[in-house]
Amino acid sequence: MKKIGNSSISFDNVYIREKYAICGKLEYEGPYGSFFDSHIDDNYYGEKSFEKCEMKMLKECIDKCILKLKGLVDDNPIIDLMIFGDLNNQIAVSNYVMKKYQVPYIGIYSACATFTESLILGSVFIDNKFGFNIMCGSSSHNSTSEKQFRNPNEYGGQKPDYFTLTTTSVGTCILSSIGMVKITGCTIGKVIDFYQDDPSDLPRSMAPACADTIIEHLRDFNRSIKEYDLVVTGDLSKNGSKILKEILFEHGIDIYDKHFDCGEQIFDIDNQPVYSGGSGAGCIAGMVNAYIIDKLIKCDYKRIMIIGTGALLNPVMCSQKESIPSISHLVVLERLK
């Protein structure tokens, strides 16, 4: 492991060893629903609150991911560290679920960029031989997130066409020094403020931060965008994706033919009631673990950028007329030779 340029790190021996992803009913009915390992049929999943539903989904995702690993190696695999986050106050869902495991745990928050942040931290620990198996992931639930950051769905408030629907999804993976797909590098994002203040239009605030991280990554590694088969972003959805492509094109970087935004793809925007697409900390975590990693395993792609996009929205700050800054973290996934 070594620092590259201003903001990046190259990794020597980090792999994704196992993965698991769960989604909600609306996500399952979308074009990529069948790729998820499992799904739930309603927003409660047999629990008494939306928060408990998200906790149950996260625990199930962790347990099933570990179970897949146990089937591959031995009867008692050890998870040396867990790195998780979500969108609830004080990352409550992750914190409460971790009570059940008694494993060293780091709780993190970068809004919808939390998953890529967890991969970066996990990769640093693996490359420095902190442990052999480190679990990373993030979650979101439509009803918990809408209540947290905007207005509860039960209010029935009108939403603009550019609104993004928080996804109900969870994605986890286990990093190790052996595995199916290699993590070869990362670029740590900066907080970028484009002075947007509409909590219903988060992609507009996230796109500049995403572009900044991509530009910084290519500069640090002295690479061209042509050296990547796919550019996967988190939850820019329809409107934010358009802005990102325009910004990068102005800098001489053309991603029009290789851009895949998880928020834009997870739903059928034209036929489902999802406004301009999906968002949420579980959006990129779910899609990457359900679909993207398999595309590398099957040799459809060789090298992929994964860029989590997080709007650092705080309702208290918004009520004080502050803008919504954003951050994007990037990891590079490559197929095995």
N, C-alpha and C positions, 0 to 999 in steps of 0.2 A: 504494500500500500504506500502511495506517495501522493503528495499534493501536486496538482497540475494547474499552472496558471494562477489566476486570482481566486477562483471559486470552486475548483474541481478536485476530484480525487480519483486515482486509478486503483483498482483492486486486483489482487493477484490470484486469490483462491476462494472465491465466494460463489455459491451456487444456490439456486432454488431447488430444494430437495423434494418437497411435497406441497400440495395446495388444496384448498377447498373454498367453495363459494355458495352462498344461499341468497335467494332474492324473494321479493314479494310477489303478490298475485299479478299486479299490473305489469311488472317487469317480466314475469314469466310469460305473459301474453305478448310481449314484444318480440322482435325478430331474433334476439339472441337468448331468449329464455330457456331453450332446450339445452344450451351449453352449461347452464348452472348445475351444480351437483344436486341441489334440492331447492324447494320453494315452499312458501307458506300460502295459505288460501285466504287469509283475512288479516286485518291490521292488529289483531289481538293474539293470535296463535295460542289460544286457550288461556291467556293470562288476563289479569284484571286491569292492566294499564298498558299504554303504548310503550312506556319505558321498560316494563317487565318483558314485554314482547321482544324488544330489541336486545335485552340482556339474554333472553332465552335463545335468540338467533345466534348471538355471538358465542355463547357457550357451546351450542351445538356445532357451530362451525369449527371452533377450536378442537372439540372432542373428536369430530369426524376426521379432521386433518391429522391429528395424532394417531387415530386408529388406522388410517391409511399407511402411515409410517411404520406402525407396529407390524403391519402385515408384510412389510418389506424387509425388516431387519431382525427384530427380536421381540420378546414378550414385554419388555419394559424400557422403551426408549426414554431418554432423559431430555427434557427441555431445559436448557441452561438459563434462558432469559426470555421474557415476553415483552414486546414493545407494541403498545396499542393506543388508540385514541378514538374519540367519537365527537359528536357535535353538541352534546348536552353540557349543562353547567358543570364545571370542574370535572369534565370527562367522566361523569358519574357512571355511565353504563360500563365502561372499561374497568373502572375502579372497583365497582361492586362485583363484577364477574370474576376479577382476579382474586377475590377473597377465597374462592373455591379451590385454587390451585397451589397456593403457598410456594410459588416459584418467583425468583427475582424478577422484578417488573419495573419498567419505565413507562409512565403514562405521558403521552405527548399530544400536542395540538397545533396543527397548521390548517385548521378548517378542512376544506376538501383536498388539500395537499398532504394530509396526515399520512396516507398510505405510503407515498414515496419518501416522506421523511422517515417513516419506520424502516423502510428498506435501506436507506442510507445509514442510519444508526446501526441497524443489524449487521450490515456489511462491514462497518468499521470494527465491530466487536468480533466478528468471525475472522477477519483478516489479522486481527491482533490476538487470536487464539484465546479469547475469553471463554468460549464454550464450543461445543460441537454442533448443537442444534439450537437455533434461536428463532422464535416464532414472531412474526410481524403481521399487522393487519389493522383494519379500521372498519367502522360500521356507521350506518345512518338509517333512520326510520322516518318516513314522510311525516307522520303525525307528531313525533317528538321534536323534530327539527323545525317544522312550521310553527309550532307553539313556542319554541325557544327563540326564534329569530324574527318571525313576522307576526302572523295572527293564527290562532288555532283554526283548523279546518272547520270546526263546528260553528264558527262565526258566520260562515257562508259569504265572506267578503269577496267582492269582485276582483279579478286578477287581470292584468294587461296581457296582451298577446306575447310580449317578450319575457314574461315570467318563466322561470324554470322550476320544475317540479322535483322536490327532493326525493331521491330514490330510497326505497326500502331494500337494502342489500348489505351483505357482509362478505368480506374476502380475507382469507388468512393464508399465509404460506410459511414454510419452515426453511430457513437459510442454514447452510452447512458448507463444509469443504468438499462435499461430493453432491451431485445432483443432476437435474435434467436440463437446466438452463443456467448459463453463467451471467453473473452481474459483473461487468468489467469496469464500470466507472459511474461517476455521478457529478452533478453540478448543484451546489447549494444556492438557492435563490435569495434575493434581496427583497425587502419590503418596498413595493412600488405603489405610489399613490397617484392615480389618474384623476383624482378629485371628483369621483362619482359619489352620489349620496342617496341613490335609490335602491333600497334593499330588495326590490323586485327585479332589478336589472344587474345582477351580480356578474354575469359574463362580460359586460362592458368594462367593469373594473379589473377583472382578472386577465383579460387578453394582453394588455401591455406588460404585466409581470411575466406572463408566459413567454412572450416574445423576447423579453430581456434575458431570461434564463437560457433560452435556446441560442441566442446570439452569443452570450457569454460562454456557453458550452462549446460551440464550434470554434470560437477564438482560443479558448484554453487548450483544446485538444488539437488545434490546427487541422480541422477537418472541414470537408464540404458536406452539405446536406445530401449530396448524391451518394455518400458513403452509408446512408441509412435507408433501409427498405420501407420503414413505416415510422410516422411521427404520431404517437398516441397521446392525446391530451385528456384531462379529467372530465370537466363538466362545463366547457364553454358553450355547448349546445349550438343551435343554429346561428344565432346572432353573434356570439363571441367567436365562433370559429371563423366566420367571415372577417371579423376585425383582425384576428390573429394573422390570417393569410395575407391580408392587405398590408399590415405592418411589416411582416417579414419580407414580402415582395419588394417593398420600398428599400429594404436593406440588401437586396440582391439575393434573397433566399426564397426559393420557390418550393412550397410544400403542397401545392394544389392537388397533385396526383398521388400524394402519399400521406395525407392527413386523415386520422381516424380519431374523432372525439367520442369518448364513451357516453357523455350526456346526450349527444346528438344521435347516437346509434342504439342505445339501450331500449328506447321506445320507438314505436312507429308514429312519428310526429304527425303524419297526415291523417291517421285513422284512430289514434288514441287521444283522450282528453288530457294532453300533457303540455299544452302551450308550445314553448319553443324547445322543449327537451328536458333532460334530467340533470340533476346536480346531487351534491351530498358526498360526505366522506366515504360512503360505501360504494359510490358509483364506479370510480376507477378501480377500487379494490376488488369489487365483484367482477367487473368486466375483464380485468387483467388476469385474475385467477381462474375465471370460467372459460375465457376464450383466447386471449392474446398469447399466453404462455404456450398453449397447445399449438398455435401457429408456428412457433419457433421449433417445438419438438418435432412437428411434422415436416420441418424443413421448407415451409412456405416462405419464410423470411430468414435472414441471416443475422441482421443487427437492427434493433428497434430502440427508439427513444420512448421513454415513458415519463410524461410530465404531469405531475399533480398540480392542479390549479386551485388555490384557496383564497377566497375573499374573507378578510379578517373583520367580518361584520360583528359589531357589538351594539345591541339595541340601545344601551344607555348613551353611548357616544353618538349614535344617530339621532337620538332625541335632543342632543345638545348641538345638533346641526354640523357634526363632524362628517368628513368624507369617509369612504370605505377603502382602506388600503388593501393590497393583495400580495400574495407570495406564491412562487412556483418552484418546486424542487424536481430535479430530473435524474433519472437513473437510466443506464444503458444495459439492455439485455441482449445476449448473443447466444445463438444455438451452439451446441457442442460440435466440434470438428468431426 
